[in-house]
Amino acid sequence: MHPRQLRNSLHCPLCPTLSEPTTLPCGHAVCADHFPLSRCPWPQCAPVAGPSRPRIPPTSRVHYLPPPPAPPHPQTLHTPRQDVTLNKVIALLDRVLADNDSDDDYDDDEPLVRISDRPRKRPRLHNLDTGDDDEDGGDLLSHLRSVSRPIDPPLDLEKALLTELSCEICFMLLHNPVTTPCQHTFCSKCLHRALDHSNLCPLCRDTLPGFSFFEDHPSNLTLNTLLLTVFPAESTLRAESLAAEERDARLDTPIFVCMLIFPNNPTALHFFEPRYRLMLRRCLEQEVPSFGMIMPPRHSGGPALAQSQNQIDYGTMVEVRSVQMLPDGRSMVETWSTFRFRILERGTLDGYTVARIEPIFDIPDSPSSSPTLDGPSNEQLMDICTQFLQQLRRGTAPWVVQRLNNVYGAPPSDPAQFAYWVALILPIDEFEKAKLLPIRSARLRLRLVVHWIEQLNNNWWFTSGCVVF
């Protein structure tokens, strides 16, 4: 497209040419001279209002708290600032058109907006052989000085526009550009990432509205038109690369390093770290939002550290059942644990752990409940655990018993889940409890829990039904 055509395409609905533009919250741009405005003057635009509600993933019950009243920020319908990126683009096009009086250097059929590579002419020098003297006397020194004058390089408009239409966070071509109230423009995903760390503008450090303001904010329509007009192929490649990056990231399992959790248990989580806020947003884009959870490693050295490194290779997958998004970007998440897994390979993506996992399921030939030569049956092992827990309840304050019942609920009847339920109550080390995760037999898990109970009985003394530590 011809540079003049490109410049004319940037127009204001209230005047022929867009100059000193300001981008409204709806994404349209108007000249700053037309302010104050009661609404956006573009016919196809609705009245300027607050941010729209975030998109809710279809597979999750996501509840968004109403955002608090937005603090006053610079760009309103009465006190506008000028769009920084658009002003630079307009100034660049005006400079190109001013430096070229004729249109002979352009070809309307060229899809690329580019200045002709023909160098500018040097100032014509006087011929020393003819005896014509220049203003410095016509000596050799003046001649050499004139010849050595630098020639202004031709302006590559394509390269200059690419520089102006790049994001100041990722330094790549803008994708879905969003303009902040301070009139700086960034990629929408880059701005979301920046808001995870701070609510200040990455460039001017002005205070920006909360995360919910930009969750589903309209893009800058004028810049989107420029990107699709000047760089159609690059914009397509940029969108495809971002989609491929997200697709590759979802191939790996995100891991939340938090605590030990067993299958078939509800857990309430609070996401506030920037890396895990990003992880949660990516999980909610999946068909079934889920992620893995493992224990943090032990910080002590020696054999205990080596053992803990082995324990954190096992974890539990959890599904997101409900999300409550807070206005500042934090989230309260309700999850339900599903199955166990083993980490085969782990890495780091944008600060959080990702892994290739192998699911762990119980072996189909689980031991039956009938007595065998190996020892007591599953029912007998469950009775031993139940009797021990009853002893604990008899020697515990009533409010503690009530809290245990409210938190852990009634004991399950399935032997495969009973061992997990007992392990949650037993007062033993979490890394010791994590030994249940790699065991594929329900009977072996019950025997391990009974072994822990026997160790507790050997270390405790029971007097009149009371536990003495």
ABEGO torsion letter per residue (X at the ends): XBAAAAAAABBBAABABBBGBBBBAAGBBBBAAAOBBABBABAABBBBBBBBBBBBBAABBBBBBBBBBBBBBABBAABBBBBAAAAAAAAAAAAAAAABABAAABBAABABBBBBABBBBBBBBBBAAAGBBBAAGGBAAAAAAAAABBBBBBBBAAAAAAAAABBAAAGBBBBGBBBBAAGBBBBAAAAAAAAAABABBAAAGBBBBBAAAAAABBBBAAAAAAAAAABAAAAAAAAAAAAAAAAAAAABBBBBBABBBBBGBBBBBBBABAAAAAAAAAAAABABBBBBBBBBBBABBEAAAAAAAAAAABBBBBBBABBBBBAAGBBBBBBBBABBBBBABBBBBGGBBBBBBBBBBBBABBBBABBBAAEBBAAAAAAAAAAAAAAAAAABBAAAAAAAAAAAEBBBABAAAAAAAAAAABBBBAAAAAAAAABABAAAAAAAAAAAAAAAAAABBBBGGBBBX
